[in-house]
Amino acid sequence: MKKIVAEPYRDIDFSHAKRGAVIKPEPGKTKISIRLDNTILDYFRSAVDEAGGGNYQTLINDALFAYIQQQSVLEAVRQVVREELAQPKSGRSLARRSVGGRTSTALVR
């Protein structure tokens, strides 16, 4: 077994050194600390492995962003439906009908 020898002492001048990250963070991103379930981490790490590489943190970020977009689209659709139901347009009305024991509502002209 090869013995590893420690590097000899060097006098390094840190007088012009700067504190902080060596690599500048991407604009629009913030580094945080968050606790996630192990199953969540395992899922995203395995998804990266199956894809042949990548960053599981980026996948988590993409999933959160997709969720936000989905929620905003759903809220927009709900708002349109509320407005349509609150003020039926002239010549249109909602009709309820029963077919096979089920009641449905349809927009009728």
C-alpha positions in Angstrom: 0.0 0.0 0.0 1.4 3.4 -1.0 1.8 5.9 1.8 0.5 9.4 1.1 2.7 12.2 2.2 1.2 15.5 3.3 2.0 18.5 1.2 4.6 20.7 2.7 3.5 23.9 4.4 3.1 26.9 2.0 2.7 30.5 3.0 -0.3 31.6 0.9 -1.2 35.3 0.7 -5.0 35.8 1.2 -4.8 39.6 1.5 -6.4 40.1 -2.0 -8.9 37.2 -1.6 -12.7 37.9 -1.8 -15.3 36.2 0.4 -18.3 34.5 -1.1 -19.0 31.9 -3.8 -16.3 31.1 -6.3 -18.9 30.7 -9.1 -21.4 33.6 -9.5 -25.0 32.5 -9.1 -27.3 32.6 -12.1 -29.5 35.7 -12.2 -33.1 35.1 -11.1 -32.1 32.2 -8.9 -31.7 32.1 -5.1 -29.8 29.5 -3.1 -31.9 28.2 -0.2 -32.0 25.4 2.2 -35.1 23.2 2.1 -36.1 19.9 3.7 -37.7 17.4 1.3 -38.9 13.9 1.9 -36.4 11.2 0.9 -38.9 9.7 -1.5 -39.1 13.0 -3.4 -35.3 13.2 -3.7 -35.1 9.5 -4.7 -37.7 10.1 -7.4 -36.0 13.0 -9.0 -32.5 11.6 -8.7 -33.7 8.3 -10.4 -35.4 10.4 -13.1 -32.1 12.1 -13.8 -30.3 8.7 -13.8 -32.9 7.3 -16.3 -32.5 10.3 -18.5 -28.8 9.7 -18.7 -27.7 12.6 -16.5 -28.6 16.1 -15.5 -29.4 17.9 -12.3 -32.2 16.7 -10.0 -32.5 20.2 -8.5 -33.4 21.5 -12.0 -36.1 18.9 -12.3 -37.6 19.8 -9.0 -37.5 23.5 -10.0 -39.2 22.6 -13.3 -41.9 20.6 -11.5 -42.7 23.4 -9.2 -42.8 25.9 -12.1 -45.2 23.6 -14.0 -47.4 23.3 -10.9 -47.6 27.1 -10.6 -48.5 27.4 -14.3 -51.1 24.7 -14.0 -52.7 26.4 -11.0 -52.8 29.8 -12.8 -54.4 28.3 -15.9 -57.0 26.5 -13.7 -57.8 29.7 -11.8 -58.2 31.6 -15.1 -60.6 28.9 -16.4 -62.6 29.0 -13.1 -62.8 32.8 -13.3 -64.2 32.6 -16.9 -66.7 30.0 -15.9 -67.8 32.0 -12.9 -68.3 35.1 -15.1 -70.2 33.2 -17.7 -72.5 31.6 -15.1 -73.1 34.9 -13.3 -74.1 36.8 -16.5 -75.6 34.6 -19.2 -75.3 36.3 -22.6 -78.4 37.3 -24.6 -79.8 34.4 -26.6 -78.0 31.9 -24.4 -79.2 30.1 -21.3 -78.3 27.2 -19.2 -80.5 24.1 -19.5 -80.5 21.2 -17.2 -81.5 17.8 -18.4 -81.6 14.3 -17.0 -80.3 11.4 -19.1 -80.0 7.9 -17.7 -80.3 9.1 -14.1 -77.5 11.8 -14.5 -78.2 15.5 -14.6 -76.1 17.6 -16.8 -76.0 21.4 -17.6 -75.5 22.7 -21.1 -75.3 26.1 -22.7 -78.2 26.5 -25.1 -78.7 29.2 -27.7 
